[in-house]
Amino acid sequence: MTTPNVAPVVENFDPSIPGIDPGCVRKLTLASGAVMPAAAFGTFHSDWAQAYIKEATVEAIRVGWRHIDTARAYENEAVVGEAIREAIRKGYIASRDELFITAKLWNGHMSPKDVEPALNQTLRALGVDRVDMYLNHWPWPNVHTPGCTGDHRNPDAVPYIHEAFMATWGEIVRLKQAGKIVDIGTSNHTAADLKLLVRDTDKFSRPALNQMEMHPLFQQTELRRYIESLGIVCSGYMALGSPNRPGRDRFREHRSDMADPLIQAIAAQNAISPAKVCLSWACQRENQSGGFVAMSTHTARIVDNLSAATKDFLTPGQMLAISGDGTAGHPGIDANNRLIWGQVFLWPEALGDWRVLWNDSQVFETRAAYAKFKQSFAAHYQVWQATAVCVPH
């Protein structure tokens, strides 16, 4: 992968702005006993940030971020690796060992034979001999064309099939045993997926982390509590609502967390940024049990984002106003405003309804079970087409 031929705007980065002592950043203890910084610096590029990823990552390390979140799908692992080496050369860290690195297995590499080569490529690109956390990025092997539009569909896409997933997971566990991975986890998995996975794993092979979309307007409280009841830590991506996410993930129904009137009001009351309100909420909620992923390409905001993980900036009353407690007096602001619909991953039987990706209505134990469903569905759909007044396409 080549970095776009665009010169970074060096004015984004101000070396005169002091950093934060990494020791002040909150930590989360995983089931293995490993300690993970709650705040992870994200490297998901979108088009707007790809040219700045190296410089932004170096700057993040300079100012105190010690958890770097990357993925094969972001197409910039080599750039992140360059940033790590430059941070070491500049003396911001003494070695890679001062970092907690999260990487992810991409959908297109979920065939068991492809898992180890994919991890090896990630390690080479990052210039490290292990990653601290390796997440299975999505629960099925559905791929999309890089840079595709929102209406892209892969006719070979399939729902979650536990039998197939466990073959992939077994390879991830094997690589953990080999020492190339310290801890393993999942991303974008649902309650049904994780229930099956926990049922069929032991303490060593169980996921330690689930990364999921979470922000004030999409809190996922019930799912998070269930996942944590399984002994799995949760961390939220899109923690700031990702205002510059790709166009395929933007819809009229979406709202901006940082523009929400309550978030704005609390920011004004506390003389902090709306971003810090969102990230402080992420760190303080559920007894400070989870983390967040956030990124910026400006030093001041990089520092501001990290500072949210150093202490409580919101009062209990402000937390209650955002989260609610299920009563009419404290409804909270959760609007079920999911930003990542995942529609590019839909399989044929989902009939274009992205909610099927998340509501566990099409989850299968075995390939045979899915094949039976697929055959039955095809026959039903033919009758539906022949008899219904309106059939969705």
C-alpha positions, 0 to 999 in steps of 0.5 A: 500500500502506498501513502497518498502523495499529499504533504501533511499540514505540519501546522496541525502538529504543535510540539510546544503543547505538552503531553500527558503522563501515560501513568495518569491514563486509566487502565483496564485489567483483562481476564488474562491479568494483562493491563490495557490503557482505556484510551486507544488512539485510532488509525482508521483513516477515512480519506481525509486523514490517510495522509496524516496518519504517520505524523498523527500517530507519532504525535499521539505517542509523544503526548502520552498515548500508549494504546495504538489501535490499527487493522489490516482493513485500514490499509496503513499498518506499514505507516503505523509501523513507521510511526512507531519506529520514528517515535522510538528514534525521537525518544518518545518511547524507549521501545515497542514494549511501552505500547499496547498494540491492537490489530485485527484480522480482516474478513477476507483472511478468515479462511483458516489457512489465511489467518497466520499469513495475515497476522505475519503480514501485520507483524512485518508491516508494524515491525513488531514480533507480537501484538498485545490484542488481536481482534477478529474484525467482523464475525463473518468472512464477507468482504467489500471492494475497497472504497465501495459505495453504500449500495455495494453487495457481495453475492457470496456473503453469508451470515454468522455460521458458528462452525466456520467461525470456530475454525478461524478462531482456533487458528487465532488461539493457536497463534496466541499459544505461539506467542505472536499474540498476547490476548485475543478478542472480537469486534462487532460481535453480537450477543448470540455470536459471543454466547456461542463462542464463550460456550465453546472456549476455555479460559485461555481461548476465550475473548478478552475484549469486544470492540463495538460501536458506542457513543452517547447517542448509541449506548448499547447498554444492555448488550454491553452489560451482557458481554461484561457478564461473560468476563469480556471487557468492552471498548467503544469505537466511533466514540466521538461519532466519527463525523468524518466517516466515509460517505457510504456510512452517512445517512439522513437518520444520523445525528451528531453526538457532539452537536447534541444539545445536552452534550453542548450544554454540559461542555459549556457548564464544565468549560470543556469541549463536547469531545471531552464530554463524550469521551469522559462519559465513555470512561466513567460509565458502567463503573469505569469498566470500559474504554474508547477509541478516538483519533485526531490529526491536531495536537491540541485535540489529540491531547484533549481526547487523551485527557478524558481518560485521566480523571472524572470530568463529569458529575454523577448528575451529568452522567445520569443526564446522558445515560438515563436510568430507565425512568421518565425523570431521567430518560437519557439521550440514547437514540439508538443512532447506530452509525455503522450499519454494515450494509455492504456486508449483507448476505442475500437472505437479509433482503437488504435489511441491515438490521439483520446484521445486528439482531441475531435473527439469522445466526447458525450453528452449522453450515448444514443448518444455513444450507437448509435455511437457504434452500427453504428461503429460496422456495419461500421467496419464489412464492412471495414474489408470485403472490405478494403485492409488494416484494422488497428488493 
